[in-house]
Amino acid sequence: MTPRNPNSSPQQPKIRIDLGKAGFIFLLAIYGFRGAMDYDNFLFIHNFDLIVHEAGHAIFRLLGEFIMFLGGTLMQLIVPIGITVYFFIRQERYSGAITLFWVSINLFDVSRYMKDARTQFLPLLGGEAVTHDWFYIFGKLNLLQADVAIGNFVYVVAFMVYMVAIALGFYYSCHE
C-alpha cells in the first residue's frame, strides 16, 4: 500500500458545461414559462401540434366515434412521448429532455382545450359546424361539470413535466 501524499486532494470530477446546450435550455425555460403563464406566448409550436392533433382524429376514426374524438389528443401526446422515449432509449438524454419539453407544451395545450369544454370559446377548425372534442368526451363520461378541474389538474402535470424537462436539460448540458 502506497502512502498518500497529504498535499494532494482527491480528484474532483470536472463538470464541462456545453454553453450552446445550456443557452438553448435557458431559452426554452423562458419560452415555456411565458407560455404557461399566457398560452398565446406559445406562438408557432401550437400550429404544428394542431396538425398532429387533427391527424389523430383521422387515424383513430377507425376505432369508433369516442376514440376518434379522443384521437386528436392521443396523437398529440403519443408523438412527442414516443420521440422522447426513443431518445432516452438511445441514451441521447439531452435530446430526450428537449422532447420532454415538447410533451409539456402539448399537455398545456390539452389542459386549455379541456377547460374550454363547456364555454367553447376557443376557435375550432371547421368553425361552429364541428363538435368540441372535450365537450363530447366529458359529456359521454358525465364529467362535463368537471372540465375546468380536470383541465387544471392536467395543467399542473404539464407544469411539472416542464420543470423536469428544463432541469434535465440543464443537467445534461453539463453531464452528457
C-alpha positions as CSV (number, residue, x, y, z in Angstrom):
1,M,0.0,0.0,0.0
2,T,1.5,3.3,-1.0
3,P,1.3,6.2,1.4
4,R,-1.0,9.0,0.4
5,N,0.6,12.4,-0.2
6,P,-1.0,14.8,2.4
7,N,-0.7,17.7,0.0
8,S,-2.7,16.0,-2.8
9,S,-6.5,16.2,-2.8
10,P,-8.8,13.6,-4.2
11,Q,-9.6,14.4,-7.8
12,Q,-12.9,16.1,-8.3
13,P,-14.8,15.2,-11.4
14,K,-14.7,18.0,-13.9
15,I,-18.0,19.4,-15.0
16,R,-18.0,20.6,-18.5
17,I,-20.8,22.9,-19.5
18,D,-21.9,23.0,-23.1
19,L,-22.9,26.6,-23.3
20,G,-24.8,26.1,-26.5
21,K,-27.0,23.4,-24.9
22,A,-27.4,25.3,-21.7
23,G,-28.3,28.5,-23.6
24,F,-30.9,26.7,-25.6
25,I,-32.4,25.2,-22.5
26,F,-32.5,28.7,-20.9
27,L,-34.4,30.0,-23.9
28,L,-36.8,27.1,-23.7
29,A,-37.3,27.7,-20.0
30,I,-38.2,31.3,-20.7
31,Y,-40.5,30.3,-23.6
32,G,-42.2,27.6,-21.6
33,F,-42.7,29.8,-18.5
34,R,-44.2,32.6,-20.6
35,G,-46.4,30.1,-22.4
36,A,-47.5,28.5,-19.1
37,M,-48.5,32.0,-17.8
38,D,-50.2,33.1,-21.1
39,Y,-50.9,30.4,-23.6
40,D,-50.8,32.7,-26.6
41,N,-47.0,33.1,-26.0
42,F,-46.5,29.5,-27.3
43,L,-46.7,31.0,-30.8
44,F,-45.5,28.7,-33.6
45,I,-45.4,25.3,-31.8
46,H,-49.1,25.3,-31.4
47,N,-49.7,25.3,-35.2
48,F,-47.5,22.2,-35.7
49,D,-49.2,20.4,-32.7
50,L,-52.6,21.2,-34.2
51,I,-51.6,19.3,-37.4
52,V,-50.6,16.3,-35.3
53,H,-53.8,16.6,-33.3
54,E,-56.0,16.7,-36.4
55,A,-54.1,13.7,-37.9
56,G,-55.0,11.8,-34.8
57,H,-58.7,12.2,-35.5
58,A,-58.3,10.7,-38.9
59,I,-56.1,7.8,-37.7
60,F,-58.2,6.9,-34.7
61,R,-61.5,7.2,-36.7
62,L,-61.2,3.5,-37.5
63,L,-61.8,2.6,-33.8
64,G,-65.2,4.3,-33.3
65,E,-66.6,7.7,-32.6
66,F,-65.4,8.1,-29.0
67,I,-61.8,7.1,-29.8
68,M,-62.0,9.3,-32.9
69,F,-62.8,12.3,-30.7
70,L,-60.1,11.3,-28.2
71,G,-57.7,10.5,-31.0
72,G,-56.6,14.1,-31.6
73,T,-55.4,14.4,-28.0
74,L,-53.9,10.9,-28.0
75,M,-51.9,11.6,-31.2
76,Q,-50.8,15.0,-29.8
77,L,-49.3,13.2,-26.8
78,I,-48.2,9.9,-28.4
79,V,-45.9,11.6,-31.0
80,P,-43.7,13.7,-28.6
81,I,-43.8,10.9,-25.9
82,G,-42.7,8.3,-28.4
83,I,-39.9,10.6,-29.6
84,T,-38.8,11.3,-26.1
85,V,-38.7,7.5,-25.2
86,Y,-36.7,6.9,-28.4
87,F,-34.1,9.4,-27.4
88,F,-33.8,8.1,-23.8
89,I,-33.5,4.5,-25.1
90,R,-30.7,5.6,-27.4
91,Q,-29.2,7.4,-24.3
92,E,-29.4,10.7,-26.2
93,R,-30.5,12.3,-22.9
94,Y,-30.2,16.0,-23.8
95,S,-32.4,15.4,-26.9
96,G,-34.8,13.5,-24.7
97,A,-35.1,16.5,-22.3
98,I,-35.9,18.7,-25.3
99,T,-38.6,16.5,-26.5
100,L,-39.9,16.1,-22.9
101,F,-40.3,19.9,-23.0
102,W,-42.4,19.4,-26.2
103,V,-44.6,16.9,-24.2
104,S,-45.2,19.6,-21.6
105,I,-46.2,22.1,-24.3
106,N,-48.8,19.6,-25.6
107,L,-50.1,18.9,-22.1
108,F,-50.6,22.7,-21.6
109,D,-52.5,22.6,-24.9
110,V,-54.7,19.7,-23.8
111,S,-55.3,21.5,-20.5
112,R,-56.5,24.6,-22.2
113,Y,-58.8,22.6,-24.6
114,M,-60.3,20.6,-21.7
115,K,-61.1,23.8,-19.7
116,D,-62.9,25.1,-22.7
117,A,-65.3,22.2,-23.0
118,R,-68.4,23.9,-21.6
119,T,-67.7,27.5,-22.7
120,Q,-66.3,26.6,-26.1
121,F,-64.6,30.0,-26.6
122,L,-61.7,28.6,-28.5
123,P,-61.9,28.7,-32.3
124,L,-62.1,25.2,-33.8
125,L,-61.0,24.1,-37.3
126,G,-64.2,23.9,-39.2
127,G,-65.9,26.7,-37.2
128,E,-69.2,26.2,-35.5
129,A,-70.1,23.1,-37.6
130,V,-67.7,20.8,-35.6
131,T,-68.1,19.3,-32.2
132,H,-65.6,20.3,-29.5
133,D,-63.6,17.2,-28.6
134,W,-63.7,17.6,-24.9
135,F,-67.3,18.7,-24.8
136,Y,-68.1,15.3,-26.5
137,I,-65.7,13.3,-24.4
138,F,-66.6,14.8,-21.0
139,G,-70.3,14.6,-22.0
140,K,-70.1,10.9,-22.7
141,L,-68.3,10.3,-19.4
142,N,-70.6,12.6,-17.4
143,L,-67.7,14.8,-16.5
144,L,-68.7,18.0,-18.2
145,Q,-69.1,19.9,-15.0
146,A,-65.5,18.9,-14.0
147,D,-63.9,20.2,-17.2
148,V,-62.1,23.1,-15.5
149,A,-61.0,20.9,-12.6
150,I,-59.6,18.2,-14.9
151,G,-58.0,20.8,-17.1
152,N,-56.4,22.4,-14.1
153,F,-55.0,19.0,-13.0
154,V,-53.6,18.5,-16.5
155,Y,-52.1,22.0,-16.3
156,V,-50.3,21.1,-13.0
157,V,-49.0,17.9,-14.6
158,A,-47.8,20.0,-17.7
159,F,-46.0,22.4,-15.4
160,M,-44.3,19.6,-13.5
161,V,-43.2,17.9,-16.8
162,Y,-42.0,21.3,-18.0
163,M,-39.9,21.8,-14.8
164,V,-38.4,18.2,-15.1
165,A,-37.6,18.8,-18.8
166,I,-35.8,22.1,-18.0
167,A,-33.9,20.6,-15.1
168,L,-32.9,17.5,-17.1
169,G,-31.9,19.8,-20.0
170,F,-29.6,21.8,-17.7
171,Y,-28.2,18.7,-16.1
172,Y,-27.4,17.0,-19.5
173,S,-25.9,20.3,-20.7
174,C,-23.2,19.6,-18.1
175,H,-23.0,15.8,-17.8
176,E,-23.6,14.3,-21.2
